[in-house]
Amino acid sequence: MRRDSILFVTEGKNYLDESIRDNLTENGFKVVQCLPDKEALEKATMRSAEAMFLFVEDKLLNAANKLEAIKDIVLQEDLPLFLLGQKEDVQKAQTYLPPHTVQESFVRPIDIKEVAIRVRMTVDRFSGEERRNILVVDDSGAYLRSVREWLGDRYQVTLANSGTMAIKSMTLKKPDLILLDYEMPVVDGKQVLEMIRWEPEFSEIPVIFLTGKNDKQSIMDVMGLKPSGYLLKTMEPIEIIRAVDDFFAKHRF
């Protein structure tokens, strides 16, 4: 899977750090965490980072040499920069760092999933590469990760483990295709499709069902909802990749 490298610059390790790293990883980044000092930053940027994500705290703001090192690396490597912290801390950092490098600032409290998606969108724009965006909806975390691995080198893959999460993700970035699990508990694929079709903004987004059942009645039930197609979860990864490639080849929109 293609992985863009992003520098995650922070003074320490805590739950918020871990959550941000996990969500950036889910959105196609290889996260390289480093301390905000010159040696660590220079070593980290040797890995060809595409962006820097800076966790702004008092300790950092009170260390002019660290801010200077960050500014030098951002300018030298021409990295898009993302800031996260309390409102006052972010504002202080913005007065010191080159304005044109700061792509977006996130003020706590934050929605970590939204932050990761917005960073992904901005890095894609910055690199000039706008890949097709596929939203995969499934209650199985293991299956979601597998699909991301299969498709991630060709497409931008966003993951959602419920219908509610899917709708929220779509409001942040409208997908070009939705791969939707038909047999989810609580709110199943049929209900999620109805939710999607109910929203005028999303009603025309193509949906392909994912199903583990291949008997005639199950397939008839699935296709009766008039999706753009269906894929069996038992298919080999290469078959799923080929099916998605074929879909976009036939639907150039």
C-alpha positions as CSV (number, residue, x, y, z in Angstrom):
1,M,0.0,0.0,0.0
2,R,1.2,3.5,-0.8
3,R,2.1,5.4,2.3
4,D,2.7,9.1,2.5
5,S,5.1,9.9,5.3
6,I,4.0,12.6,7.8
7,L,6.1,13.9,10.7
8,F,4.2,14.0,13.9
9,V,6.2,16.4,16.1
10,T,5.3,16.2,19.8
11,E,7.1,16.5,23.2
12,G,5.8,13.3,24.6
13,K,3.4,10.4,24.5
14,N,-0.2,10.4,25.7
15,Y,-3.6,9.1,24.7
16,L,-4.3,12.0,22.3
17,D,-1.0,11.4,20.5
18,E,-1.8,7.7,20.1
19,S,-5.3,8.5,18.8
20,I,-4.0,11.0,16.3
21,R,-1.3,8.6,15.0
22,D,-3.8,5.8,14.7
23,N,-6.3,7.9,12.6
24,L,-3.5,9.4,10.4
25,T,-2.4,5.8,9.7
26,E,-6.0,4.8,8.8
27,N,-6.0,7.6,6.3
28,G,-2.9,6.4,4.4
29,F,0.0,7.9,6.3
30,K,3.1,6.4,7.6
31,V,3.5,8.4,10.8
32,V,7.0,9.2,11.9
33,Q,7.0,10.6,15.5
34,C,9.9,12.8,16.6
35,L,10.8,15.3,19.2
36,P,10.9,19.1,18.3
37,D,14.6,19.4,18.2
38,K,17.0,20.0,15.3
39,E,18.8,16.6,15.3
40,A,15.5,14.6,15.5
41,L,13.8,16.7,12.8
42,E,16.7,16.4,10.4
43,K,17.0,12.7,10.9
44,A,13.2,12.3,10.4
45,T,13.0,14.4,7.2
46,M,15.6,12.1,5.6
47,R,12.6,9.7,5.1
48,S,11.0,12.0,2.6
49,A,8.1,13.3,4.6
50,E,5.1,14.9,2.8
51,A,3.9,17.0,5.7
52,M,4.4,17.9,9.3
53,F,1.8,17.7,12.1
54,L,2.8,19.8,15.1
55,F,1.4,19.3,18.6
56,V,1.7,22.8,20.1
57,E,2.2,23.0,23.9
58,D,3.6,25.5,26.4
59,K,6.9,23.6,26.6
60,L,7.4,24.1,22.9
61,L,6.4,27.7,22.8
62,N,8.9,28.5,25.6
63,A,11.8,27.0,23.6
64,A,12.8,29.4,20.9
65,N,15.5,27.0,19.6
66,K,12.9,24.3,19.0
67,L,10.6,26.6,17.1
68,E,13.5,27.8,15.0
69,A,14.4,24.2,14.1
70,I,10.8,23.5,13.1
71,K,10.7,26.7,11.0
72,D,13.9,25.8,9.3
73,I,12.8,22.3,8.4
74,V,9.4,23.3,7.1
75,L,11.0,26.0,4.9
76,Q,13.9,23.8,3.8
77,E,11.7,20.8,2.9
78,D,8.7,22.9,1.7
79,L,6.4,20.9,4.0
80,P,2.7,21.7,4.5
81,L,2.3,22.3,8.2
82,F,-0.7,21.4,10.5
83,L,-1.0,22.8,14.0
84,L,-3.0,21.3,16.9
85,G,-3.3,22.7,20.4
86,Q,-5.2,25.0,22.7
87,K,-6.5,28.2,21.0
88,E,-3.9,30.5,22.7
89,D,-1.0,28.2,22.0
90,V,-1.9,27.8,18.3
91,Q,-2.2,31.6,17.9
92,K,1.2,32.1,19.4
93,A,2.7,29.5,17.1
94,Q,1.1,31.1,14.1
95,T,2.9,34.4,14.9
96,Y,6.3,32.7,14.7
97,L,6.0,30.2,11.9
98,P,5.9,31.2,8.2
99,P,2.2,31.9,7.5
100,H,2.3,30.3,4.0
101,T,3.4,27.0,5.4
102,V,0.5,26.6,7.9
103,Q,-2.2,24.7,5.9
104,E,-4.7,24.3,8.7
105,S,-4.9,24.8,12.5
106,F,-7.0,22.6,14.8
107,V,-8.1,23.9,18.1
108,R,-8.8,21.6,21.0
109,P,-11.3,20.0,21.7
110,I,-11.2,18.2,18.4
111,D,-12.8,15.4,16.5
112,I,-9.7,13.3,15.7
113,K,-11.2,11.4,12.8
114,E,-12.2,14.6,11.2
115,V,-8.7,16.0,11.7
116,A,-7.1,13.0,10.0
117,I,-9.5,13.2,7.0
118,R,-8.8,16.9,6.5
119,V,-5.1,16.4,6.7
120,R,-5.4,13.6,4.1
121,M,-7.4,15.9,1.8
122,T,-4.9,18.8,2.1
123,V,-1.8,16.6,1.5
124,D,-3.4,15.2,-1.6
125,R,-4.1,18.7,-2.9
126,F,-0.6,19.9,-2.0
127,S,1.0,17.0,-3.9
128,G,-1.3,17.6,-6.9
129,E,-2.6,14.0,-6.7
130,E,-6.3,13.7,-6.3
131,R,-7.0,10.0,-6.1
132,R,-10.5,8.5,-6.3
133,N,-12.0,8.4,-2.8
134,I,-13.6,5.1,-1.7
135,L,-15.6,4.9,1.5
136,V,-15.7,1.4,2.9
137,V,-18.4,0.7,5.5
138,D,-18.2,-2.5,7.5
139,D,-18.6,-3.4,11.2
140,S,-15.5,-5.6,11.1
141,G,-12.3,-3.7,11.8
142,A,-10.2,-6.6,10.4
143,Y,-12.1,-6.5,7.1
144,L,-11.9,-2.8,6.9
145,R,-8.1,-2.9,7.3
146,S,-7.8,-5.6,4.7
147,V,-9.7,-3.6,2.1
148,R,-7.6,-0.6,2.8
149,E,-4.5,-2.7,2.2
150,W,-5.8,-4.1,-1.0
151,L,-7.0,-0.7,-2.5
152,G,-4.7,1.8,-0.8
153,D,-2.0,1.9,-3.5
154,R,-4.6,2.9,-6.1
155,Y,-7.2,4.9,-4.2
156,Q,-7.8,7.1,-1.2
157,V,-9.6,4.7,1.2
158,T,-11.7,6.1,4.0
159,L,-13.1,3.6,6.6
160,A,-16.3,3.7,8.6
161,N,-17.5,0.9,11.0
162,S,-21.2,2.0,11.1
163,G,-23.8,3.8,9.1
164,T,-23.6,6.8,11.4
165,M,-19.9,7.1,10.9
166,A,-20.3,6.7,7.2
167,I,-22.7,9.6,6.9
168,K,-20.4,11.8,9.1
169,S,-17.4,10.9,6.9
170,M,-19.3,11.8,3.7
171,T,-20.1,15.2,5.0
172,L,-16.3,15.8,5.3
173,K,-15.4,14.4,1.9
174,K,-17.9,13.1,-0.6
175,P,-16.7,9.7,-1.8
176,D,-16.6,8.6,-5.5
177,L,-17.7,5.1,-4.5
178,I,-19.1,3.4,-1.4
179,L,-18.4,-0.2,-0.6
180,L,-21.1,-1.1,1.9
181,D,-21.5,-4.2,4.0
182,Y,-24.9,-5.6,3.5
183,E,-25.1,-7.7,6.7
184,M,-24.1,-5.2,9.4
185,P,-25.9,-5.6,12.8
186,V,-28.1,-2.9,14.3
187,V,-28.3,-0.7,11.2
188,D,-27.8,-3.0,8.2
189,G,-26.7,-2.2,4.6
190,K,-30.2,-1.7,3.4
191,Q,-30.9,0.9,6.0
192,V,-27.6,2.7,5.4
193,L,-28.3,2.8,1.7
194,E,-31.7,4.4,2.4
195,M,-30.0,7.0,4.6
196,I,-27.6,7.8,1.8
197,R,-30.4,8.0,-0.9
198,W,-32.5,10.2,1.4
199,E,-29.8,13.0,1.4
200,P,-29.9,14.9,-1.9
201,E,-26.2,15.7,-1.7
202,F,-25.3,12.0,-1.5
203,S,-28.1,10.3,-3.4
204,E,-26.2,9.9,-6.6
205,I,-23.1,8.4,-5.1
206,P,-22.6,4.8,-6.5
207,V,-22.9,2.1,-3.9
208,I,-21.5,-1.5,-4.3
209,F,-22.7,-4.0,-1.6
210,L,-20.2,-6.3,0.1
211,T,-21.9,-9.6,1.1
212,G,-20.8,-12.9,2.5
213,K,-23.8,-14.7,1.0
214,N,-23.9,-16.0,-2.5
215,D,-27.1,-18.0,-2.6
216,K,-29.7,-16.9,-5.2
217,Q,-32.2,-15.4,-2.8
218,S,-29.6,-13.4,-1.0
219,I,-28.2,-12.0,-4.3
220,M,-31.8,-11.1,-5.4
221,D,-32.4,-9.3,-2.2
222,V,-29.2,-7.3,-2.6
223,M,-29.8,-6.4,-6.2
224,G,-33.4,-5.5,-5.5
225,L,-32.1,-2.4,-3.8
226,K,-30.6,-1.3,-7.1
227,P,-27.0,-0.8,-6.0
228,S,-24.3,-0.3,-8.6
229,G,-23.2,-3.9,-8.0
230,Y,-22.1,-6.3,-5.4
231,L,-18.9,-8.0,-4.4
232,L,-18.6,-11.3,-2.4
233,K,-16.4,-11.0,0.6
234,T,-15.0,-14.4,-0.2
235,M,-13.5,-13.1,-3.5
236,E,-9.7,-13.0,-3.7
237,P,-8.2,-9.6,-3.1
238,I,-7.0,-9.3,-6.7
239,E,-10.6,-9.9,-7.8
240,I,-11.9,-7.1,-5.6
241,I,-9.2,-4.8,-6.9
242,R,-10.0,-5.6,-10.5
243,A,-13.7,-5.1,-9.9
244,V,-13.2,-1.7,-8.5
245,D,-10.8,-0.8,-11.3
246,D,-13.3,-1.9,-13.8
247,F,-16.1,0.1,-12.2
248,F,-14.1,3.3,-12.5
249,A,-13.0,2.5,-16.0
250,K,-16.6,2.2,-17.0
251,H,-17.9,5.2,-15.0
252,R,-15.7,8.2,-15.8
253,F,-17.4,10.9,-13.8
